[in-house]
Amino acid sequence: METKNPNETTLTSLNWMNFSAHHLVPPHSPGGGGLALLWKHEVEVTILYSCNNFIDTKIKAAGKHFFATFIYGEPDRSKRKAIWDQLTSLGKDRSEPWYLTENSIIS
């Protein structure tokens, strides 16, 4: 999810959910950006890459491995193709299932 808040504020506000692990990308500007991915200890999550627009992971859950990329769509239309090109490059050599999910601003 997009946090729009400093990492400390994000963790404090989500603490009640009792997630055992997390990965945060700090906001790129005041009130803009920032990503948070939180998970329980039953799930193994390996962060492969993260940036202002996505968090790319490999996940092991219930004995299965798969890739998952959590995308925050680029609000600037002129930059969207570059993000999708980067994602396409990530997935070229993947042989296990790959789950993509997007939270995007439509302009």
LOMIZA-422159 format. One record per atom (N, C-alpha, C): residue number from 1; residue in three letters; atom name; y, x, z. Coordinates in steps of 0.2 Angstrom, whole numbers, plus 5000, padded with zeros to 4 digits. Layout:
REM LOMIZA-422159
@num->NUM | residu->ALA | atome->CA | yy->Y | xx->X | zz->Z
...
END
This chain:
REM LOMIZA-422159
@num->1 | residu->MET | atome->N | yy->4994 | xx->5004 | zz->5000
@num->1 | residu->MET | atome->CA | yy->5000 | xx->5000 | zz->5000
@num->1 | residu->MET | atome->C | yy->5006 | xx->5004 | zz->5000
@num->2 | residu->GLU | atome->N | yy->5012 | xx->5002 | zz->4997
@num->2 | residu->GLU | atome->CA | yy->5018 | xx->5005 | zz->4998
@num->2 | residu->GLU | atome->C | yy->5021 | xx->5004 | zz->5005
@num->3 | residu->THR | atome->N | yy->5023 | xx->5010 | zz->5008
@num->3 | residu->THR | atome->CA | yy->5025 | xx->5009 | zz->5015
@num->3 | residu->THR | atome->C | yy->5033 | xx->5009 | zz->5015
@num->4 | residu->LYS | atome->N | yy->5037 | xx->5012 | zz->5011
@num->4 | residu->LYS | atome->CA | yy->5044 | xx->5012 | zz->5011
@num->4 | residu->LYS | atome->C | yy->5046 | xx->5015 | zz->5018
@num->5 | residu->ASN | atome->N | yy->5042 | xx->5018 | zz->5022
@num->5 | residu->ASN | atome->CA | yy->5044 | xx->5021 | zz->5029
@num->5 | residu->ASN | atome->C | yy->5041 | xx->5028 | zz->5030
@num->6 | residu->PRO | atome->N | yy->5044 | xx->5031 | zz->5034
@num->6 | residu->PRO | atome->CA | yy->5042 | xx->5038 | zz->5036
@num->6 | residu->PRO | atome->C | yy->5034 | xx->5037 | zz->5039
@num->7 | residu->ASN | atome->N | yy->5030 | xx->5042 | zz->5038
@num->7 | residu->ASN | atome->CA | yy->5023 | xx->5042 | zz->5040
@num->7 | residu->ASN | atome->C | yy->5023 | xx->5040 | zz->5047
@num->8 | residu->GLU | atome->N | yy->5027 | xx->5043 | zz->5052
@num->8 | residu->GLU | atome->CA | yy->5026 | xx->5041 | zz->5059
@num->8 | residu->GLU | atome->C | yy->5027 | xx->5033 | zz->5060
@num->9 | residu->THR | atome->N | yy->5032 | xx->5030 | zz->5057
@num->9 | residu->THR | atome->CA | yy->5033 | xx->5023 | zz->5057
@num->9 | residu->THR | atome->C | yy->5027 | xx->5019 | zz->5055
@num->10 | residu->THR | atome->N | yy->5025 | xx->5021 | zz->5049
@num->10 | residu->THR | atome->CA | yy->5019 | xx->5018 | zz->5046
@num->10 | residu->THR | atome->C | yy->5013 | xx->5018 | zz->5051
@num->11 | residu->LEU | atome->N | yy->5011 | xx->5024 | zz->5053
@num->11 | residu->LEU | atome->CA | yy->5006 | xx->5024 | zz->5058
@num->11 | residu->LEU | atome->C | yy->5007 | xx->5020 | zz->5064
@num->12 | residu->THR | atome->N | yy->5013 | xx->5020 | zz->5067
@num->12 | residu->THR | atome->CA | yy->5014 | xx->5016 | zz->5073
@num->12 | residu->THR | atome->C | yy->5013 | xx->5009 | zz->5072
@num->13 | residu->SER | atome->N | yy->5016 | xx->5007 | zz->5066
@num->13 | residu->SER | atome->CA | yy->5015 | xx->4999 | zz->5064
@num->13 | residu->SER | atome->C | yy->5008 | xx->4997 | zz->5063
@num->14 | residu->LEU | atome->N | yy->5004 | xx->5002 | zz->5060
@num->14 | residu->LEU | atome->CA | yy->4997 | xx->5000 | zz->5059
@num->14 | residu->LEU | atome->C | yy->4992 | xx->5002 | zz->5064
@num->15 | residu->ASN | atome->N | yy->4994 | xx->5005 | zz->5069
@num->15 | residu->ASN | atome->CA | yy->4990 | xx->5007 | zz->5075
@num->15 | residu->ASN | atome->C | yy->4985 | xx->5001 | zz->5077
@num->16 | residu->TRP | atome->N | yy->4988 | xx->4995 | zz->5078
@num->16 | residu->TRP | atome->CA | yy->4984 | xx->4990 | zz->5081
@num->16 | residu->TRP | atome->C | yy->4978 | xx->4988 | zz->5077
@num->17 | residu->MET | atome->N | yy->4977 | xx->4990 | zz->5070
@num->17 | residu->MET | atome->CA | yy->4971 | xx->4989 | zz->5066
@num->17 | residu->MET | atome->C | yy->4965 | xx->4993 | zz->5068
@num->18 | residu->ASN | atome->N | yy->4966 | xx->4999 | zz->5072
@num->18 | residu->ASN | atome->CA | yy->4961 | xx->5003 | zz->5074
@num->18 | residu->ASN | atome->C | yy->4957 | xx->5006 | zz->5068
@num->19 | residu->PHE | atome->N | yy->4960 | xx->5008 | zz->5063
@num->19 | residu->PHE | atome->CA | yy->4957 | xx->5012 | zz->5058
@num->19 | residu->PHE | atome->C | yy->4956 | xx->5019 | zz->5061
@num->20 | residu->SER | atome->N | yy->4951 | xx->5023 | zz->5059
@num->20 | residu->SER | atome->CA | yy->4949 | xx->5029 | zz->5062
@num->20 | residu->SER | atome->C | yy->4952 | xx->5035 | zz->5058
@num->21 | residu->ALA | atome->N | yy->4953 | xx->5034 | zz->5052
@num->21 | residu->ALA | atome->CA | yy->4956 | xx->5039 | zz->5047
@num->21 | residu->ALA | atome->C | yy->4961 | xx->5036 | zz->5042
@num->22 | residu->HIS | atome->N | yy->4965 | xx->5041 | zz->5040
@num->22 | residu->HIS | atome->CA | yy->4970 | xx->5039 | zz->5035
@num->22 | residu->HIS | atome->C | yy->4973 | xx->5044 | zz->5031
@num->23 | residu->HIS | atome->N | yy->4976 | xx->5043 | zz->5026
@num->23 | residu->HIS | atome->CA | yy->4979 | xx->5047 | zz->5021
@num->23 | residu->HIS | atome->C | yy->4986 | xx->5044 | zz->5019
@num->24 | residu->LEU | atome->N | yy->4991 | xx->5048 | zz->5020
@num->24 | residu->LEU | atome->CA | yy->4998 | xx->5045 | zz->5019
@num->24 | residu->LEU | atome->C | yy->5002 | xx->5050 | zz->5014
@num->25 | residu->VAL | atome->N | yy->5005 | xx->5047 | zz->5010
@num->25 | residu->VAL | atome->CA | yy->5010 | xx->5050 | zz->5005
@num->25 | residu->VAL | atome->C | yy->5017 | xx->5048 | zz->5007
@num->26 | residu->PRO | atome->N | yy->5021 | xx->5052 | zz->5009
@num->26 | residu->PRO | atome->CA | yy->5028 | xx->5050 | zz->5012
@num->26 | residu->PRO | atome->C | yy->5032 | xx->5047 | zz->5006
@num->27 | residu->PRO | atome->N | yy->5037 | xx->5043 | zz->5008
@num->27 | residu->PRO | atome->CA | yy->5042 | xx->5040 | zz->5003
@num->27 | residu->PRO | atome->C | yy->5045 | xx->5046 | zz->5000
@num->28 | residu->HIS | atome->N | yy->5047 | xx->5044 | zz->4993
@num->28 | residu->HIS | atome->CA | yy->5050 | xx->5049 | zz->4989
@num->28 | residu->HIS | atome->C | yy->5058 | xx->5049 | zz->4990
@num->29 | residu->SER | atome->N | yy->5060 | xx->5043 | zz->4993
@num->29 | residu->SER | atome->CA | yy->5067 | xx->5042 | zz->4994
@num->29 | residu->SER | atome->C | yy->5068 | xx->5037 | zz->5000
@num->30 | residu->PRO | atome->N | yy->5074 | xx->5037 | zz->5003
@num->30 | residu->PRO | atome->CA | yy->5074 | xx->5032 | zz->5008
@num->30 | residu->PRO | atome->C | yy->5073 | xx->5025 | zz->5006
@num->31 | residu->GLY | atome->N | yy->5068 | xx->5021 | zz->5009
@num->31 | residu->GLY | atome->CA | yy->5067 | xx->5014 | zz->5007
@num->31 | residu->GLY | atome->C | yy->5063 | xx->5014 | zz->5000
@num->32 | residu->GLY | atome->N | yy->5060 | xx->5019 | zz->4998
@num->32 | residu->GLY | atome->CA | yy->5057 | xx->5019 | zz->4991
@num->32 | residu->GLY | atome->C | yy->5051 | xx->5023 | zz->4991
@num->33 | residu->GLY | atome->N | yy->5045 | xx->5020 | zz->4990
@num->33 | residu->GLY | atome->CA | yy->5039 | xx->5024 | zz->4989
@num->33 | residu->GLY | atome->C | yy->5035 | xx->5024 | zz->4996
@num->34 | residu->GLY | atome->N | yy->5031 | xx->5029 | zz->4996
@num->34 | residu->GLY | atome->CA | yy->5026 | xx->5030 | zz->5002
@num->34 | residu->GLY | atome->C | yy->5020 | xx->5026 | zz->5001
@num->35 | residu->LEU | atome->N | yy->5014 | xx->5029 | zz->5002
@num->35 | residu->LEU | atome->CA | yy->5008 | xx->5026 | zz->5001
@num->35 | residu->LEU | atome->C | yy->5004 | xx->5027 | zz->5007
@num->36 | residu->ALA | atome->N | yy->5000 | xx->5022 | zz->5009
@num->36 | residu->ALA | atome->CA | yy->4995 | xx->5023 | zz->5015
@num->36 | residu->ALA | atome->C | yy->4988 | xx->5020 | zz->5013
@num->37 | residu->LEU | atome->N | yy->4983 | xx->5024 | zz->5014
@num->37 | residu->LEU | atome->CA | yy->4976 | xx->5022 | zz->5014
@num->37 | residu->LEU | atome->C | yy->4973 | xx->5023 | zz->5020
@num->38 | residu->LEU | atome->N | yy->4970 | xx->5018 | zz->5023
@num->38 | residu->LEU | atome->CA | yy->4967 | xx->5019 | zz->5030
@num->38 | residu->LEU | atome->C | yy->4960 | xx->5016 | zz->5029
@num->39 | residu->TRP | atome->N | yy->4955 | xx->5019 | zz->5033
@num->39 | residu->TRP | atome->CA | yy->4948 | xx->5017 | zz->5033
@num->39 | residu->TRP | atome->C | yy->4945 | xx->5018 | zz->5040
@num->40 | residu->LYS | atome->N | yy->4939 | xx->5015 | zz->5040
@num->40 | residu->LYS | atome->CA | yy->4935 | xx->5015 | zz->5046
@num->40 | residu->LYS | atome->C | yy->4930 | xx->5021 | zz->5046
@num->41 | residu->HIS | atome->N | yy->4927 | xx->5023 | zz->5052
@num->41 | residu->HIS | atome->CA | yy->4923 | xx->5029 | zz->5052
@num->41 | residu->HIS | atome->C | yy->4916 | xx->5028 | zz->5048
@num->42 | residu->GLU | atome->N | yy->4914 | xx->5022 | zz->5047
@num->42 | residu->GLU | atome->CA | yy->4908 | xx->5020 | zz->5043
@num->42 | residu->GLU | atome->C | yy->4908 | xx->5022 | zz->5036
@num->43 | residu->VAL | atome->N | yy->4914 | xx->5023 | zz->5034
@num->43 | residu->VAL | atome->CA | yy->4915 | xx->5025 | zz->5026
@num->43 | residu->VAL | atome->C | yy->4917 | xx->5032 | zz->5026
@num->44 | residu->GLU | atome->N | yy->4914 | xx->5036 | zz->5022
@num->44 | residu->GLU | atome->CA | yy->4916 | xx->5043 | zz->5020
@num->44 | residu->GLU | atome->C | yy->4921 | xx->5043 | zz->5014
@num->45 | residu->VAL | atome->N | yy->4927 | xx->5045 | zz->5016
@num->45 | residu->VAL | atome->CA | yy->4932 | xx->5045 | zz->5010
@num->45 | residu->VAL | atome->C | yy->4934 | xx->5053 | zz->5009
@num->46 | residu->THR | atome->N | yy->4934 | xx->5055 | zz->5003
@num->46 | residu->THR | atome->CA | yy->4936 | xx->5062 | zz->5002
@num->46 | residu->THR | atome->C | yy->4942 | xx->5061 | zz->4997
@num->47 | residu->ILE | atome->N | yy->4948 | xx->5063 | zz->4999
@num->47 | residu->ILE | atome->CA | yy->4954 | xx->5063 | zz->4995
@num->47 | residu->ILE | atome->C | yy->4954 | xx->5068 | zz->4990
@num->48 | residu->LEU | atome->N | yy->4954 | xx->5067 | zz->4983
@num->48 | residu->LEU | atome->CA | yy->4953 | xx->5071 | zz->4978
@num->48 | residu->LEU | atome->C | yy->4960 | xx->5073 | zz->4976
@num->49 | residu->TYR | atome->N | yy->4965 | xx->5069 | zz->4976
@num->49 | residu->TYR | atome->CA | yy->4972 | xx->5070 | zz->4973
@num->49 | residu->TYR | atome->C | yy->4976 | xx->5064 | zz->4976
@num->50 | residu->SER | atome->N | yy->4982 | xx->5066 | zz->4977
@num->50 | residu->SER | atome->CA | yy->4987 | xx->5061 | zz->4979
@num->50 | residu->SER | atome->C | yy->4994 | xx->5063 | zz->4976
@num->51 | residu->CYS | atome->N | yy->4998 | xx->5058 | zz->4975
@num->51 | residu->CYS | atome->CA | yy->5005 | xx->5059 | zz->4972
@num->51 | residu->CYS | atome->C | yy->5009 | xx->5053 | zz->4974
@num->52 | residu->ASN | atome->N | yy->5015 | xx->5052 | zz->4972
@num->52 | residu->ASN | atome->CA | yy->5019 | xx->5047 | zz->4973
@num->52 | residu->ASN | atome->C | yy->5016 | xx->5040 | zz->4970
@num->53 | residu->ASN | atome->N | yy->5012 | xx->5041 | zz->4965
@num->53 | residu->ASN | atome->CA | yy->5010 | xx->5035 | zz->4962
@num->53 | residu->ASN | atome->C | yy->5002 | xx->5033 | zz->4963
@num->54 | residu->PHE | atome->N | yy->4998 | xx->5037 | zz->4966
@num->54 | residu->PHE | atome->CA | yy->4991 | xx->5035 | zz->4967
@num->54 | residu->PHE | atome->C | yy->4988 | xx->5040 | zz->4972
@num->55 | residu->ILE | atome->N | yy->4983 | xx->5037 | zz->4975
@num->55 | residu->ILE | atome->CA | yy->4978 | xx->5041 | zz->4979
@num->55 | residu->ILE | atome->C | yy->4971 | xx->5041 | zz->4976
@num->56 | residu->ASP | atome->N | yy->4968 | xx->5046 | zz->4974
@num->56 | residu->ASP | atome->CA | yy->4962 | xx->5047 | zz->4970
@num->56 | residu->ASP | atome->C | yy->4957 | xx->5049 | zz->4975
@num->57 | residu->THR | atome->N | yy->4951 | xx->5045 | zz->4976
@num->57 | residu->THR | atome->CA | yy->4946 | xx->5047 | zz->4981
@num->57 | residu->THR | atome->C | yy->4939 | xx->5047 | zz->4978
@num->58 | residu->LYS | atome->N | yy->4935 | xx->5050 | zz->4982
@num->58 | residu->LYS | atome->CA | yy->4927 | xx->5049 | zz->4981
@num->58 | residu->LYS | atome->C | yy->4925 | xx->5046 | zz->4988
@num->59 | residu->ILE | atome->N | yy->4921 | xx->5040 | zz->4987
@num->59 | residu->ILE | atome->CA | yy->4919 | xx->5036 | zz->4993
@num->59 | residu->ILE | atome->C | yy->4912 | xx->5036 | zz->4994
@num->60 | residu->LYS | atome->N | yy->4909 | xx->5037 | zz->5000
@num->60 | residu->LYS | atome->CA | yy->4902 | xx->5035 | zz->5001
@num->60 | residu->LYS | atome->C | yy->4902 | xx->5030 | zz->5006
@num->61 | residu->ALA | atome->N | yy->4899 | xx->5024 | zz->5004
@num->61 | residu->ALA | atome->CA | yy->4898 | xx->5018 | zz->5009
@num->61 | residu->ALA | atome->C | yy->4891 | xx->5015 | zz->5007
@num->62 | residu->ALA | atome->N | yy->4888 | xx->5013 | zz->5013
@num->62 | residu->ALA | atome->CA | yy->4881 | xx->5010 | zz->5012
@num->62 | residu->ALA | atome->C | yy->4876 | xx->5014 | zz->5007
@num->63 | residu->GLY | atome->N | yy->4877 | xx->5021 | zz->5008
@num->63 | residu->GLY | atome->CA | yy->4872 | xx->5025 | zz->5004
@num->63 | residu->GLY | atome->C | yy->4874 | xx->5026 | zz->4997
@num->64 | residu->LYS | atome->N | yy->4880 | xx->5023 | zz->4995
@num->64 | residu->LYS | atome->CA | yy->4882 | xx->5023 | zz->4988
@num->64 | residu->LYS | atome->C | yy->4888 | xx->5028 | zz->4987
@num->65 | residu->HIS | atome->N | yy->4889 | xx->5031 | zz->4981
@num->65 | residu->HIS | atome->CA | yy->4895 | xx->5035 | zz->4980
@num->65 | residu->HIS | atome->C | yy->4898 | xx->5032 | zz->4974
@num->66 | residu->PHE | atome->N | yy->4905 | xx->5032 | zz->4975
@num->66 | residu->PHE | atome->CA | yy->4909 | xx->5030 | zz->4969
@num->66 | residu->PHE | atome->C | yy->4916 | xx->5033 | zz->4970
@num->67 | residu->PHE | atome->N | yy->4920 | xx->5033 | zz->4964
@num->67 | residu->PHE | atome->CA | yy->4927 | xx->5035 | zz->4964
@num->67 | residu->PHE | atome->C | yy->4931 | xx->5029 | zz->4965
@num->68 | residu->ALA | atome->N | yy->4937 | xx->5029 | zz->4968
@num->68 | residu->ALA | atome->CA | yy->4941 | xx->5024 | zz->4969
@num->68 | residu->ALA | atome->C | yy->4948 | xx->5027 | zz->4969
@num->69 | residu->THR | atome->N | yy->4953 | xx->5024 | zz->4965
@num->69 | residu->THR | atome->CA | yy->4959 | xx->5026 | zz->4964
@num->69 | residu->THR | atome->C | yy->4964 | xx->5020 | zz->4966
@num->70 | residu->PHE | atome->N | yy->4968 | xx->5021 | zz->4970
@num->70 | residu->PHE | atome->CA | yy->4973 | xx->5016 | zz->4973
@num->70 | residu->PHE | atome->C | yy->4980 | xx->5018 | zz->4970
@num->71 | residu->ILE | atome->N | yy->4982 | xx->5014 | zz->4966
@num->71 | residu->ILE | atome->CA | yy->4988 | xx->5015 | zz->4961
@num->71 | residu->ILE | atome->C | yy->4994 | xx->5011 | zz->4964
@num->72 | residu->TYR | atome->N | yy->4999 | xx->5014 | zz->4964
@num->72 | residu->TYR | atome->CA | yy->5006 | xx->5011 | zz->4965
@num->72 | residu->TYR | atome->C | yy->5009 | xx->5012 | zz->4958
@num->73 | residu->GLY | atome->N | yy->5010 | xx->5006 | zz->4954
@num->73 | residu->GLY | atome->CA | yy->5013 | xx->5007 | zz->4948
@num->73 | residu->GLY | atome->C | yy->5020 | xx->5010 | zz->4948
@num->74 | residu->GLU | atome->N | yy->5021 | xx->5014 | zz->4943
@num->74 | residu->GLU | atome->CA | yy->5028 | xx->5017 | zz->4942
@num->74 | residu->GLU | atome->C | yy->5033 | xx->5011 | zz->4940
@num->75 | residu->PRO | atome->N | yy->5038 | xx->5010 | zz->4945
@num->75 | residu->PRO | atome->CA | yy->5043 | xx->5005 | zz->4943
@num->75 | residu->PRO | atome->C | yy->5047 | xx->5007 | zz->4937
@num->76 | residu->ASP | atome->N | yy->5048 | xx->5013 | zz->4935
@num->76 | residu->ASP | atome->CA | yy->5052 | xx->5015 | zz->4929
@num->76 | residu->ASP | atome->C | yy->5047 | xx->5015 | zz->4923
@num->77 | residu->ARG | atome->N | yy->5048 | xx->5010 | zz->4919
@num->77 | residu->ARG | atome->CA | yy->5044 | xx->5009 | zz->4913
@num->77 | residu->ARG | atome->C | yy->5043 | xx->5015 | zz->4909
@num->78 | residu->SER | atome->N | yy->5048 | xx->5020 | zz->4908
@num->78 | residu->SER | atome->CA | yy->5048 | xx->5025 | zz->4904
@num->78 | residu->SER | atome->C | yy->5043 | xx->5031 | zz->4907
@num->79 | residu->LYS | atome->N | yy->5041 | xx->5030 | zz->4913
@num->79 | residu->LYS | atome->CA | yy->5036 | xx->5035 | zz->4916
@num->79 | residu->LYS | atome->C | yy->5029 | xx->5032 | zz->4917
@num->80 | residu->ARG | atome->N | yy->5028 | xx->5026 | zz->4915
@num->80 | residu->ARG | atome->CA | yy->5021 | xx->5023 | zz->4916
@num->80 | residu->ARG | atome->C | yy->5016 | xx->5026 | zz->4911
@num->81 | residu->LYS | atome->N | yy->5018 | xx->5028 | zz->4905
@num->81 | residu->LYS | atome->CA | yy->5012 | xx->5031 | zz->4901
@num->81 | residu->LYS | atome->C | yy->5010 | xx->5037 | zz->4904
@num->82 | residu->ALA | atome->N | yy->5014 | xx->5041 | zz->4906
@num->82 | residu->ALA | atome->CA | yy->5012 | xx->5048 | zz->4909
@num->82 | residu->ALA | atome->C | yy->5008 | xx->5047 | zz->4915
@num->83 | residu->ILE | atome->N | yy->5009 | xx->5042 | zz->4919
@num->83 | residu->ILE | atome->CA | yy->5004 | xx->5040 | zz->4925
@num->83 | residu->ILE | atome->C | yy->4997 | xx->5038 | zz->4922
@num->84 | residu->TRP | atome->N | yy->4997 | xx->5034 | zz->4917
@num->84 | residu->TRP | atome->CA | yy->4991 | xx->5032 | zz->4914
@num->84 | residu->TRP | atome->C | yy->4987 | xx->5037 | zz->4911
@num->85 | residu->ASP | atome->N | yy->4991 | xx->5042 | zz->4907
@num->85 | residu->ASP | atome->CA | yy->4988 | xx->5048 | zz->4904
@num->85 | residu->ASP | atome->C | yy->4985 | xx->5052 | zz->4910
@num->86 | residu->GLN | atome->N | yy->4988 | xx->5053 | zz->4915
@num->86 | residu->GLN | atome->CA | yy->4985 | xx->5057 | zz->4921
@num->86 | residu->GLN | atome->C | yy->4979 | xx->5054 | zz->4923
@num->87 | residu->LEU | atome->N | yy->4979 | xx->5047 | zz->4924
@num->87 | residu->LEU | atome->CA | yy->4973 | xx->5044 | zz->4927
@num->87 | residu->LEU | atome->C | yy->4967 | xx->5044 | zz->4922
@num->88 | residu->THR | atome->N | yy->4969 | xx->5043 | zz->4915
@num->88 | residu->THR | atome->CA | yy->4963 | xx->5044 | zz->4910
@num->88 | residu->THR | atome->C | yy->4960 | xx->5051 | zz->4910
@num->89 | residu->SER | atome->N | yy->4964 | xx->5056 | zz->4911
@num->89 | residu->SER | atome->CA | yy->4962 | xx->5063 | zz->4912
@num->89 | residu->SER | atome->C | yy->4957 | xx->5064 | zz->4918
@num->90 | residu->LEU | atome->N | yy->4959 | xx->5061 | zz->4924
@num->90 | residu->LEU | atome->CA | yy->4955 | xx->5061 | zz->4929
@num->90 | residu->LEU | atome->C | yy->4948 | xx->5058 | zz->4928
@num->91 | residu->GLY | atome->N | yy->4947 | xx->5053 | zz->4924
@num->91 | residu->GLY | atome->CA | yy->4941 | xx->5049 | zz->4924
@num->91 | residu->GLY | atome->C | yy->4937 | xx->5051 | zz->4918
@num->92 | residu->LYS | atome->N | yy->4939 | xx->5056 | zz->4914
@num->92 | residu->LYS | atome->CA | yy->4935 | xx->5058 | zz->4908
@num->92 | residu->LYS | atome->C | yy->4928 | xx->5061 | zz->4910
@num->93 | residu->ASP | atome->N | yy->4927 | xx->5064 | zz->4915
@num->93 | residu->ASP | atome->CA | yy->4921 | xx->5067 | zz->4916
@num->93 | residu->ASP | atome->C | yy->4917 | xx->5064 | zz->4922
@num->94 | residu->ARG | atome->N | yy->4919 | xx->5058 | zz->4924
@num->94 | residu->ARG | atome->CA | yy->4916 | xx->5055 | zz->4930
@num->94 | residu->ARG | atome->C | yy->4910 | xx->5051 | zz->4927
@num->95 | residu->SER | atome->N | yy->4904 | xx->5052 | zz->4931
@num->95 | residu->SER | atome->CA | yy->4898 | xx->5049 | zz->4929
@num->95 | residu->SER | atome->C | yy->4896 | xx->5043 | zz->4934
@num->96 | residu->GLU | atome->N | yy->4899 | xx->5043 | zz->4940
@num->96 | residu->GLU | atome->CA | yy->4898 | xx->5038 | zz->4944
@num->96 | residu->GLU | atome->C | yy->4903 | xx->5032 | zz->4944
@num->97 | residu->PRO | atome->N | yy->4902 | xx->5026 | zz->4946
@num->97 | residu->PRO | atome->CA | yy->4907 | xx->5021 | zz->4945
@num->97 | residu->PRO | atome->C | yy->4914 | xx->5023 | zz->4948
@num->98 | residu->TRP | atome->N | yy->4919 | xx->5020 | zz->4945
@num->98 | residu->TRP | atome->CA | yy->4926 | xx->5021 | zz->4946
@num->98 | residu->TRP | atome->C | yy->4929 | xx->5015 | zz->4947
@num->99 | residu->TYR | atome->N | yy->4932 | xx->5013 | zz->4953
@num->99 | residu->TYR | atome->CA | yy->4936 | xx->5007 | zz->4955
@num->99 | residu->TYR | atome->C | yy->4943 | xx->5009 | zz->4954
@num->100 | residu->LEU | atome->N | yy->4947 | xx->5005 | zz->4951
@num->100 | residu->LEU | atome->CA | yy->4954 | xx->5006 | zz->4950
@num->100 | residu->LEU | atome->C | yy->4958 | xx->5000 | zz->4953
@num->101 | residu->THR | atome->N | yy->4962 | xx->5001 | zz->4957
@num->101 | residu->THR | atome->CA | yy->4966 | xx->4995 | zz->4959
@num->101 | residu->THR | atome->C | yy->4973 | xx->4997 | zz->4959
@num->102 | residu->GLU | atome->N | yy->4978 | xx->4992 | zz->4957
@num->102 | residu->GLU | atome->CA | yy->4985 | xx->4993 | zz->4956
@num->102 | residu->GLU | atome->C | yy->4989 | xx->4988 | zz->4960
@num->103 | residu->ASN | atome->N | yy->4994 | xx->4991 | zz->4963
@num->103 | residu->ASN | atome->CA | yy->5000 | xx->4987 | zz->4966
@num->103 | residu->ASN | atome->C | yy->5006 | xx->4989 | zz->4962
@num->104 | residu->SER | atome->N | yy->5009 | xx->4985 | zz->4958
@num->104 | residu->SER | atome->CA | yy->5014 | xx->4987 | zz->4954
@num->104 | residu->SER | atome->C | yy->5020 | xx->4983 | zz->4954
@num->105 | residu->ILE | atome->N | yy->5026 | xx->4986 | zz->4953
@num->105 | residu->ILE | atome->CA | yy->5032 | xx->4982 | zz->4952
@num->105 | residu->ILE | atome->C | yy->5033 | xx->4981 | zz->4945
@num->106 | residu->ILE | atome->N | yy->5034 | xx->4975 | zz->4943
@num->106 | residu->ILE | atome->CA | yy->5035 | xx->4972 | zz->4937
@num->106 | residu->ILE | atome->C | yy->5043 | xx->4972 | zz->4935
@num->107 | residu->SER | atome->N | yy->5045 | xx->4975 | zz->4930
@num->107 | residu->SER | atome->CA | yy->5052 | xx->4975 | zz->4929
@num->107 | residu->SER | atome->C | yy->5054 | xx->4973 | zz->4922
END
